[in-house]
């Protein structure tokens, strides 16, 4: 049996190509389309966000390990 996601993606690409050639999805000329270039500032912001997430994850993981390494007191029978 064929993968339905692959068939859906193929049909979607064909329909989008026909709509693009008809001008319904913007200009057909690739030079007139906005490619959405990423600026250096955006790349630096994403890098800073990634570093911040890594730092917070490291702090949380260190606290989890510290808590997990403490011995558990076994309650005695009354």
C-alpha positions as CSV (number, residue, x, y, z in Angstrom):
1,X,0.0,0.0,0.0
2,X,1.3,3.5,-0.8
3,X,1.9,6.1,1.8
4,X,-1.1,8.5,1.8
5,X,1.1,11.3,3.0
6,X,3.4,11.0,0.0
7,X,0.4,10.9,-2.4
8,X,-1.2,14.0,-0.7
9,X,2.1,15.9,-0.9
10,X,2.5,15.1,-4.6
11,X,-1.0,16.2,-5.3
12,X,-0.5,19.4,-3.3
13,X,2.7,20.2,-5.2
14,X,0.9,19.7,-8.5
15,X,-2.0,21.9,-7.5
16,X,0.3,24.6,-6.2
17,X,2.4,24.5,-9.4
18,X,-0.8,25.0,-11.5
19,X,-2.0,27.8,-9.2
20,X,1.4,29.5,-9.3
21,X,1.6,29.3,-13.1
22,X,-1.9,30.9,-13.3
23,X,-0.7,33.7,-11.0
24,X,-3.1,32.8,-8.2
25,X,-0.2,32.3,-5.7
26,X,1.8,35.4,-6.6
27,X,4.2,36.1,-9.5
28,X,5.4,33.0,-11.5
29,X,8.8,34.6,-12.1
30,X,11.2,33.4,-9.4
31,X,13.1,36.7,-9.5
32,X,10.0,38.7,-8.4
33,X,9.2,36.4,-5.5
34,X,10.3,37.3,-2.0
35,X,12.6,34.5,-0.8
36,X,12.4,35.7,2.8
37,X,16.1,36.1,3.3
38,X,17.3,35.8,6.9
39,X,19.4,38.7,8.1
40,X,22.4,38.4,10.4
41,X,20.5,40.0,13.2
42,X,17.8,37.3,13.0
43,X,20.4,34.6,13.0
44,X,22.1,36.1,16.1
45,X,18.7,36.3,17.9
46,X,18.0,32.7,17.2
47,X,21.5,31.7,18.3
48,X,21.0,33.7,21.5
49,X,17.7,32.1,22.2
50,X,19.2,28.7,21.6
51,X,22.0,29.4,24.1
52,X,19.5,30.7,26.7
53,X,17.4,27.5,26.3
54,X,20.5,25.4,26.7
55,X,21.6,27.3,29.9
56,X,18.1,26.9,31.4
57,X,18.0,23.3,30.5
58,X,21.4,22.7,32.1
59,X,20.4,24.4,35.3
60,X,17.1,22.4,35.6
61,X,18.9,19.1,34.7
62,X,21.6,19.8,37.4
63,X,18.9,20.4,40.0
64,X,17.1,17.2,39.0
65,X,20.4,15.2,39.3
66,X,21.1,16.8,42.7
67,X,17.6,15.9,44.0
68,X,17.8,12.4,42.5
69,X,21.2,11.7,44.2
70,X,20.0,12.5,47.7
71,X,19.3,9.4,49.7
72,X,15.8,8.5,50.5
73,X,14.9,7.9,54.2
74,X,13.1,4.6,54.5
75,X,10.3,5.0,57.0
76,X,10.5,2.6,60.0
77,X,7.7,0.5,61.1
78,X,5.6,1.9,64.0
